[in-house]
Amino acid sequence: MTLQELLAQYGIKRPSDLALAAQIDRRHAWMIWHGTRRIGHKLALRLYESKGIPIHDLLRAELKAPVDTPKGRPRRKCPDAP
């Protein structure tokens, strides 16, 4: 089960909902939602206290793997290359 599926069962359907439930910054909630950050034990405890989500489920939830796209402009092809 992914983290987003788990949170949706408890009424957290957007990163802003996660920010309100966990009492964290929206930017941090966005990073957790999109998989660039993981949920730590303190944040899991806050979600347990506010929404009743079991801590072991939060810590075991799979993150969606972020798509690794190269940053910056694409490389130009060398005109001499075949």
C-alpha positions in Angstrom: 0.0 0.0 0.0 1.3 3.4 -0.9 1.5 6.3 1.5 -1.1 8.2 -0.5 -3.6 5.3 -0.4 -3.1 4.9 3.3 -3.6 8.6 4.0 -6.7 8.7 1.8 -8.4 6.1 4.0 -8.2 8.6 6.9 -9.4 11.6 4.9 -6.1 13.1 3.9 -6.4 13.5 0.1 -4.0 16.3 -0.7 -0.6 17.6 0.6 -2.4 20.6 2.2 -4.6 18.1 4.2 -1.4 16.4 5.4 0.1 19.7 6.5 -3.0 20.5 8.6 -3.2 17.1 10.2 0.5 16.9 11.0 0.9 20.6 11.9 3.8 21.0 9.4 4.7 23.4 6.7 3.0 22.9 3.3 6.3 22.6 1.5 7.4 19.8 3.8 4.0 18.1 3.4 4.4 18.4 -0.4 7.9 16.7 -0.3 6.5 13.9 1.8 3.5 13.5 -0.5 5.6 13.3 -3.6 8.2 11.0 -2.1 11.3 13.2 -1.8 11.1 13.0 2.0 10.1 10.2 4.3 7.8 10.2 7.4 9.8 10.2 10.6 8.8 8.8 13.9 7.8 12.3 15.3 5.6 13.0 12.3 4.0 9.6 12.5 3.2 10.2 16.2 1.5 13.5 15.3 -0.6 11.8 12.6 -1.5 9.0 15.1 -2.6 11.6 17.6 -4.6 13.7 15.2 -6.1 11.1 12.8 -5.6 7.8 14.6 -3.4 6.3 11.8 -1.4 3.4 13.2 2.3 4.3 13.4 3.5 1.0 12.1 1.4 1.4 8.9 2.8 4.9 8.3 6.4 3.8 8.7 5.8 0.8 6.4 3.9 2.6 3.7 5.7 2.6 0.3 6.5 5.9 -1.3 5.8 6.4 -4.9 9.2 6.4 -6.6 10.0 9.8 -8.0 10.7 10.0 -11.6 14.4 10.8 -12.2 14.5 13.4 -14.9 17.8 15.0 -15.7 18.0 18.6 -14.5 18.9 21.4 -16.9 18.7 21.7 -20.6 19.2 18.6 -22.8 22.7 18.1 -24.3 23.2 19.1 -27.8 24.2 16.5 -30.3 27.7 17.0 -31.7 27.5 17.7 -35.5 30.5 15.5 -36.1 28.9 12.5 -34.4 27.3 9.8 -36.7 
